[in-house]
Amino acid sequence: MLDLASFVEALRSARDPNGDASYLLTTCACGQGSLQAEEPWIRVQAAHDITSAPTDIDTLILPNCSVSALQDQDVECSAVLARRGAAVRRIVALGNGLLLAAHAGLTRGLTVAADSNVGERLSTICDQTVVDPNYDLHKSGKIWSARGPAVGLSLALALIEEDLGYDAAMDVSQRFTDRFPDMRPRFANGGANLVNGDRRSPVERIQQWVIANPSADLTVGRLASMVAMSERTLSRTFKQRTGQTVGDFVLSVRLAYACEMLRSGERKIKDVARLAGLGSQTNMRQLFISRYGHPPSEFRKLEAQPAMDDENIVPFRRALSARL
């Protein structure tokens, strides 16, 4: 409720250059009922049922929903969202509100910022959604998302900056900071580009991104664009810092991820190949024989051996354990 309240209050207090209020807010819910928050003394009464919501909505805000499982009303909301999503300019997901957007198919092929528990659920609802570990606040397509503390306020300030400019957003930010010193929004000129966000080196960011998204487009060109480097500079810097080429590192991560999934025994080999970014089942078989001396089917039957715990696998087992 704090995230939603801070988000709404920030938009309510935003002013255009003439000093006029800039946003008109309304609420919609399944059945137009009273929404019970975690705190028993707070209830939110929606102004509209989702099936009769205004047709001229510009920005749709999705508050937190259930992480453990989507309830019947959540499924109904996601169905409406799937129909209405194309007509709105922006969709803002507060915390695990991303699950509704994913269930409606609106995050397919997009990159989002999400806490680990939300990221795990996203992988089961829409495995084509990419969770970027390098950003706390992110815009991809029409989806705005964030993670961590002060999510609502951070997202609101990013929207205000996009709509009204940097000065208007800074004005709202300063007033919030004056009233609530402990509420420190992650905000900077450029909206989704955080000043106080990721202070790791480009190579460290690339490594973390590859580990978190082994099935994504991990070509040198794509990775270089993520850290604003040329392909040649990234290749040289990566080799100097790690002793590996980018391609060798990517392959090691993908094979390590495939090993973890094979050990769990829960997925078909062809699905392991796809999710690990190794292409076809045939291609993965050739890579396993070349690297480990066994095809994936035999590897699955073998108990994990100390020899397999080399420097290319151990660092990733901890990072991948939450995803399997």
C-alpha positions as CSV (number, residue, x, y, z in Angstrom):
1,M,0.0,0.0,0.0
2,L,2.9,2.4,0.7
3,D,4.2,1.9,-2.9
4,L,0.7,2.6,-4.3
5,A,0.1,5.5,-2.0
6,S,3.4,7.2,-2.8
7,F,2.9,6.6,-6.6
8,V,-0.6,8.2,-6.5
9,E,0.5,11.1,-4.2
10,A,3.5,11.9,-6.5
11,L,1.3,12.1,-9.6
12,R,-1.3,14.2,-7.7
13,S,1.3,16.7,-6.7
14,A,2.9,17.0,-10.1
15,R,2.3,20.4,-11.8
16,D,2.8,21.6,-15.3
17,P,4.7,24.9,-16.1
18,N,1.4,26.8,-15.5
19,G,1.1,25.3,-12.0
20,D,-1.9,23.2,-12.9
21,A,-2.5,19.6,-11.9
22,S,-1.2,17.3,-14.7
23,Y,-2.8,13.9,-14.0
24,L,-6.4,12.7,-13.6
25,L,-6.5,9.5,-11.6
26,T,-9.2,6.9,-11.3
27,T,-9.4,3.3,-10.1
28,C,-10.7,0.0,-11.6
29,A,-11.2,-3.4,-10.0
30,C,-12.7,-6.8,-10.7
31,G,-16.4,-6.4,-9.6
32,Q,-15.8,-2.7,-8.5
33,G,-15.5,-4.1,-5.0
34,S,-13.6,-3.0,-2.0
35,L,-10.0,-4.1,-2.1
36,Q,-8.5,-5.4,1.1
37,A,-4.9,-4.5,1.7
38,E,-2.5,-6.5,3.9
39,E,-3.2,-4.1,6.7
40,P,-6.8,-4.8,7.9
41,W,-7.5,-1.2,8.6
42,I,-7.0,-0.1,4.9
43,R,-9.4,-0.6,2.1
44,V,-9.5,0.9,-1.4
45,Q,-12.9,1.4,-3.1
46,A,-12.6,1.2,-6.9
47,A,-14.5,3.7,-9.0
48,H,-15.1,1.4,-11.9
49,D,-15.5,-2.2,-12.7
50,I,-12.7,-3.4,-15.1
51,T,-15.3,-4.3,-17.8
52,S,-16.7,-0.8,-17.8
53,A,-13.5,1.2,-17.3
54,P,-13.0,4.5,-19.2
55,T,-11.9,3.9,-22.8
56,D,-9.4,6.8,-22.9
57,I,-6.9,5.5,-20.4
58,D,-3.4,6.8,-21.1
59,T,-1.4,5.0,-18.4
60,L,-2.5,1.8,-16.7
61,I,-1.0,1.1,-13.2
62,L,-0.8,-2.5,-12.0
63,P,-0.4,-2.7,-8.2
64,N,0.9,-5.7,-6.3
65,C,-1.0,-9.0,-6.7
66,S,-0.5,-12.5,-5.3
67,V,3.0,-13.9,-5.9
68,S,2.1,-17.5,-4.9
69,A,-0.6,-18.0,-7.4
70,L,-2.9,-15.9,-9.6
71,Q,-6.4,-15.9,-8.1
72,D,-9.6,-16.0,-10.2
73,Q,-10.0,-12.3,-10.1
74,D,-6.4,-11.8,-11.2
75,V,-7.0,-14.1,-14.2
76,E,-10.1,-12.0,-15.1
77,C,-8.1,-8.8,-14.8
78,S,-5.3,-10.2,-17.0
79,A,-7.9,-11.1,-19.7
80,V,-9.2,-7.6,-19.8
81,L,-5.6,-6.3,-19.7
82,A,-4.8,-8.4,-22.8
83,R,-7.7,-6.8,-24.7
84,R,-7.1,-3.3,-23.5
85,G,-3.3,-3.3,-23.3
86,A,-2.7,-2.4,-26.9
87,A,-4.8,0.8,-26.6
88,V,-3.0,2.4,-23.7
89,R,0.3,4.3,-24.0
90,R,2.0,3.0,-20.9
91,I,1.7,0.2,-18.4
92,V,3.3,0.6,-15.0
93,A,3.8,-2.4,-12.9
94,L,4.4,-1.9,-9.2
95,G,6.4,-4.8,-7.7
96,N,4.7,-8.1,-8.6
97,G,2.0,-6.3,-10.6
98,L,4.3,-7.5,-13.4
99,L,2.6,-11.0,-13.1
100,L,-0.6,-9.6,-14.4
101,A,1.1,-8.0,-17.4
102,A,3.0,-11.3,-18.1
103,H,-0.1,-13.4,-17.8
104,A,-1.8,-11.0,-20.4
105,G,1.2,-11.6,-22.7
106,L,2.3,-8.0,-22.6
107,T,5.9,-8.6,-21.4
108,R,6.7,-11.2,-24.1
109,G,10.1,-10.3,-25.6
110,L,10.6,-7.3,-23.2
111,T,13.1,-6.6,-20.5
112,V,11.9,-5.8,-16.9
113,A,13.2,-5.0,-13.5
114,A,11.9,-7.3,-10.8
115,D,12.7,-8.7,-7.4
116,S,13.9,-12.3,-7.3
117,N,10.6,-13.8,-6.1
118,V,8.7,-12.0,-8.9
119,G,11.4,-13.1,-11.4
120,E,10.9,-16.7,-10.5
121,R,7.2,-16.5,-11.1
122,L,7.7,-14.6,-14.4
123,S,9.8,-17.4,-15.7
124,T,6.8,-19.8,-15.3
125,I,4.1,-17.4,-16.6
126,C,6.0,-16.0,-19.6
127,D,9.5,-17.4,-20.1
128,Q,10.1,-14.9,-22.9
129,T,10.2,-12.1,-20.4
130,V,13.8,-11.1,-19.6
131,V,14.7,-9.9,-16.1
132,D,17.6,-7.4,-16.2
133,P,19.7,-7.6,-12.9
134,N,21.5,-4.4,-13.8
135,Y,18.6,-2.0,-13.3
136,D,16.3,-1.1,-10.4
137,L,14.1,0.9,-12.8
138,H,13.5,0.0,-16.4
139,K,11.4,0.9,-19.4
140,S,10.9,-1.6,-22.2
141,G,8.3,-1.0,-24.9
142,K,5.3,0.4,-23.0
143,I,6.1,-1.5,-19.8
144,W,7.6,0.4,-16.9
145,S,8.9,-1.7,-14.0
146,A,11.0,-1.4,-10.8
147,R,12.3,-3.3,-7.9
148,G,13.6,-2.7,-4.4
149,P,12.5,0.1,-1.9
150,A,10.5,3.1,-2.9
151,V,9.3,1.4,-6.0
152,G,6.1,3.5,-6.4
153,L,7.8,6.8,-5.9
154,S,10.7,6.0,-8.3
155,L,8.3,4.9,-11.0
156,A,6.1,8.0,-10.6
157,L,9.1,10.3,-10.8
158,A,10.3,8.6,-14.0
159,L,6.8,9.1,-15.6
160,I,6.7,12.7,-14.5
161,E,10.1,13.4,-16.0
162,E,9.0,11.8,-19.3
163,D,5.8,13.8,-19.4
164,L,6.7,17.1,-17.8
165,G,10.5,17.3,-17.8
166,Y,13.3,17.0,-15.3
167,D,12.5,20.1,-13.3
168,A,8.9,19.0,-12.6
169,A,10.1,15.6,-11.4
170,M,12.9,17.1,-9.3
171,D,10.3,19.4,-7.7
172,V,8.1,16.4,-6.6
173,S,11.2,14.5,-5.5
174,Q,12.4,17.3,-3.3
175,R,9.0,17.7,-1.7
176,F,8.9,14.0,-0.9
177,T,12.4,14.0,0.5
178,D,11.6,17.0,2.7
179,R,8.5,15.3,4.2
180,F,9.9,11.8,4.3
181,P,13.7,11.8,4.7
182,D,13.9,8.0,4.9
183,M,12.1,7.6,1.5
184,R,14.9,8.0,-1.0
185,P,13.6,7.5,-4.6
186,R,16.0,6.2,-7.2
187,F,15.7,9.0,-9.7
188,A,18.0,10.7,-12.2
189,N,17.9,12.7,-15.3
190,G,17.0,10.3,-18.1
191,G,14.3,8.4,-16.1
192,A,15.3,4.8,-16.4
193,N,19.0,5.6,-16.3
194,L,20.0,5.5,-12.7
195,V,22.8,7.7,-11.3
196,N,23.1,5.7,-8.1
197,G,22.2,2.3,-9.7
198,D,24.8,0.0,-11.0
199,R,28.4,0.9,-10.1
200,R,29.9,-2.4,-11.3
201,S,32.3,-2.3,-14.2
202,P,31.0,-3.0,-17.7
203,V,32.6,-6.5,-17.7
204,E,30.9,-7.3,-14.3
205,R,27.6,-6.1,-15.6
206,I,27.9,-8.3,-18.7
207,Q,28.8,-11.3,-16.7
208,Q,25.8,-10.9,-14.4
209,W,23.5,-10.3,-17.3
210,V,24.7,-13.5,-19.1
211,I,24.3,-15.5,-15.9
212,A,20.8,-14.3,-15.4
213,N,19.7,-14.6,-19.1
214,P,21.5,-17.5,-20.7
215,S,18.8,-17.9,-23.4
216,A,18.8,-14.3,-24.5
217,D,20.7,-12.7,-27.5
218,L,24.2,-12.8,-26.1
219,T,26.2,-11.9,-29.2
220,V,29.1,-9.5,-28.7
221,G,27.2,-6.8,-30.6
222,R,24.2,-7.0,-28.3
223,L,26.3,-7.1,-25.1
224,A,28.5,-4.2,-26.3
225,S,25.4,-2.1,-26.9
226,M,24.2,-2.7,-23.4
227,V,27.3,-1.1,-21.9
228,A,27.9,1.5,-24.6
229,M,31.1,0.0,-25.8
230,S,32.2,-1.0,-29.3
231,E,32.5,-4.7,-30.0
232,R,36.2,-4.5,-30.4
233,T,36.7,-2.6,-27.1
234,L,34.4,-5.0,-25.2
235,S,36.2,-8.1,-26.6
236,R,39.6,-6.7,-25.6
237,T,38.5,-5.5,-22.2
238,F,36.7,-8.7,-21.4
239,K,39.7,-10.9,-22.3
240,Q,42.0,-8.7,-20.2
241,R,39.7,-8.8,-17.2
242,T,38.6,-12.5,-17.3
243,G,41.2,-14.4,-19.4
244,Q,38.3,-15.6,-21.5
245,T,36.7,-14.4,-24.7
246,V,33.1,-13.3,-24.5
247,G,32.0,-16.3,-26.6
248,D,33.8,-18.7,-24.3
249,F,32.2,-17.2,-21.2
250,V,28.7,-17.3,-22.7
251,L,29.2,-20.9,-23.7
252,S,30.4,-21.9,-20.2
253,V,27.5,-20.2,-18.6
254,R,25.0,-21.9,-20.9
255,L,26.5,-25.3,-20.4
256,A,26.6,-24.8,-16.6
257,Y,22.9,-23.8,-16.7
258,A,22.1,-26.8,-18.8
259,C,24.0,-29.0,-16.3
260,E,21.9,-27.7,-13.4
261,M,18.6,-28.3,-15.3
262,L,19.7,-31.8,-16.2
263,R,20.6,-32.5,-12.6
264,S,17.2,-31.5,-11.5
265,G,15.7,-34.0,-13.9
266,E,12.5,-32.0,-14.3
267,R,12.7,-30.9,-18.0
268,K,13.0,-32.7,-21.3
269,I,16.4,-32.4,-23.0
270,K,15.0,-30.4,-25.9
271,D,13.6,-27.9,-23.4
272,V,16.9,-27.7,-21.6
273,A,18.7,-26.9,-24.9
274,R,16.2,-24.1,-25.6
275,L,16.2,-22.6,-22.1
276,A,20.0,-22.7,-21.8
277,G,20.4,-20.9,-25.1
278,L,22.2,-23.9,-26.8
279,G,19.8,-24.1,-29.7
280,S,18.7,-27.6,-30.8
281,Q,19.0,-30.8,-28.9
282,T,21.5,-32.0,-31.5
283,N,23.7,-29.0,-31.0
284,M,23.7,-29.4,-27.2
285,R,24.6,-33.1,-27.5
286,Q,27.6,-32.2,-29.6
287,L,28.7,-29.5,-27.1
288,F,28.3,-31.9,-24.1
289,I,30.3,-34.7,-25.8
290,S,33.1,-32.2,-26.6
291,R,33.2,-30.5,-23.2
292,Y,32.3,-33.4,-20.8
293,G,32.7,-36.6,-22.8
294,H,29.1,-37.6,-22.3
295,P,25.8,-36.7,-24.2
296,P,23.2,-35.0,-22.1
297,S,21.1,-38.2,-21.6
298,E,24.1,-40.0,-20.0
299,F,25.1,-36.9,-18.0
300,R,21.7,-36.8,-16.4
301,K,22.1,-40.4,-15.2
302,L,25.5,-39.7,-13.6
303,E,25.9,-38.3,-10.2
304,A,27.6,-34.9,-10.0
305,Q,31.3,-35.5,-9.9
306,P,33.9,-33.3,-8.4
307,A,35.6,-33.0,-11.8
308,M,32.6,-31.2,-13.0
309,D,32.9,-28.5,-10.4
310,D,35.4,-26.5,-12.3
311,E,35.8,-22.7,-12.3
312,N,33.2,-22.4,-15.1
313,I,30.4,-24.0,-13.1
314,V,30.9,-23.3,-9.4
315,P,30.3,-19.5,-9.6
316,F,27.1,-20.0,-11.4
317,R,25.5,-22.8,-9.3
318,R,24.7,-20.3,-6.5
319,A,23.4,-17.7,-9.0
320,L,21.2,-20.2,-10.8
321,S,19.9,-22.1,-7.8
322,A,17.1,-19.6,-7.3
323,R,15.9,-20.0,-10.8
324,L,15.6,-23.8,-10.9
